[in-house]
Amino acid sequence: MFKHENKLFINGEWIDSTNDETIDVINPATEEVIGTVSASTKEDLDKAVQAARDALPAFSKSIKKERIDLLNRIADEYEKRKDEFIDVMTMELGAPKTISENVHYEMGLAHFRTVAKALEDFSFEEERGDHTIVKESVGVSGLITPWNFPTNQTSTKIAGAFAAGSPVVLKPSEETPYAAIMLAEIIDRAGAPKGAFNLVNGTGATIGDAISSHPDIDFVSFTGSGPVGTRVMQNASETIKNVALELGGKSPLLVLKDADVQKAAQSAAEHMMLNSGQVCSAATRVLVPKEMKADFERELVTSLEGFPMGDPQNTSNFTGPLISKKQYDTVQSYIKKGQEEGARIVQGGEGKPDGLETGYFVKPTIFSDVTNDMVVAREEIFGPVTTIITYDGIEEGLQIANDTPYGLAGYVAGEDEKSLKYAASHIRAGQITVNDAKTDHLAPFGGFKQSGIGREWGDFGIEEYLEEKAIMGV
Ligand code: NAD
C-alpha cells in the first residue's frame, strides 16, 4: 500500500533488504494488517553505517547556513504532505484525525522549524582566554524511536543531528514505521547529502541491538522503555559510546489547595486521554488535598465527557485505541492489579468500552484512594488510566510527587504565585508545567533520575550531537 513499505533508504537510495522476511503493520482500531515493513539484517545496517561514515567528513564541516536551509527545506516538504501524515498517523497509531493533525503532524513539523531557528543563534566556537572551544559533530549517530509519537520522536532527533552536522541511521518502531518512511522521502526530496540520513527498518532485537553495539556508530539516541534503555546503555558501554536516553515517567500533577478544581480536573482528564494515555510525560498521579478529594473525583468524571473515545476516523473523537493487543493486555493487568491492591474505581474498569469491541480500546479508568506505594502509582501504565492520591499540606504533596524512580515531567495547578514557584522548584523533573502553560518547543525536554539522560528540542537538542574540543596555541 505504501510506495516504499519494504524498502530501506541507504546512501540516498531506496534499496531492498538482504532478508525477504517482513513484519506486519496493524491498524489498532480495526486490528487489520495495513501493510508490511522489512525485517532488515545486520548486513543492511552495516551498509547504512558505512554510508553515514562516508558522509561524515563533508557533512560535519558543512557551513551552518547550508544546514539551516536544509532543515527549512525539510519543513517545507513536510508541510506539503500534511494530509498524508494525518492519514498515516491515524492508520498506524490509531490517533484520532484531530490529534493526528494538531499533535502528531504539528510536533513533527515544529522541531525542524525551531531547530533551524535555534541554529541561527547557535555558536560553534568560543574564545576563552588562552584557548578556544570548538563544538564538532559527535559523529555517526544511531537513532532508535518508539511508536507512541512517531513524528515527534524522529523529527526532534533528526533535526538536532542535522543541525550539528551529524549523519544518522534511524530505526523507527516496527509498529509505526510509515511516518518514518514518509520522512525519509521528504528528506530525500529536500536534498540532504547522500548518506546523511539512512533508514533501516526492523526489529529491536536485531537492528536496535546492533545499533547500540555497533563499533562504527559514535552516539546513540534512544527513546523508549526503561528496560530497553538499560540494554542500550550496556551495549554502548562496550565501545564507550555516549548515549542519550529518553525513557518513561510517572509524572505528578500537584493540585494546590487554592486551585480551581474544575480546571485542574479538566487538565487531569486531558492527560489521561491524550494519545490514549500513551504519553511518556503524562501526569498519571494526581495529588489532591485531602479535603478536595470528593469534589475532584466528581469534576474529573464530568470532564471526561469532553474527551470522547471511539473510531479515530471520526473527527469528533479525542481518543482512539491503544497501539496493540500486547499493550491492551498490559493495561488490563494494571487495572486488575489496582483493584487487588485496594484502589477504588471511580469510573471504568476491566474490559472494552460498550460498542468498541473491535480495536484495542480500553475503558478510561479513574482510580481513587490510591497510595503512592501501590504498583498503579509506581509503574508506567501507558493507557487512559489515572490515579488520585491525597495529601495533607504542600510539603507532603511534594514528598509524594518526588517519591518515584522517574523524573520526566511535573505539573502544578493553583493560584498563589509564590506557592506555584515553590512547587515548581521542588519537583525533581526535567520539565515543569504550571497551570497548563503552552508547550514551547525551544524548551529542553528530558528526564531526571530513571527517566533518562540528556535533553532534546531546540538548542539543547543540537548540543546532544556535538563534542567539545579545546584548542590552544592558534
Ligand atoms: P520499547 O523500549 O519497547 O521500544 C523502543 C524502540 O526500541 C523500538 O524501536 C524497538 O524496536 C527498539 N528496541 C526493542 N528492543 C531493543 C533492543 N534490545 N535494543 C535496542 N532497541 C530495541 O518502547 P515502546 O514500547 O516502543 O515505547 C514506549 C516507551 O517509550 C514508554 O516507556 C515511554 O515512556 C517511552 N517514551 C519516552 C519518551 C521520552 O521522551 N522520554 C517519549 C516517548 C516514549
Residues whose N, C-alpha, C, O or C-beta is under 5 A from the ligand:
A	BS01	NAD	I144 T145 P146 W147 N148 K171 P172 S173 E174 G202 T203 G204 A205 G208 D209 T223 G224 S225 G226 V228 R231 E246 L247 G248 G249 C280 S451
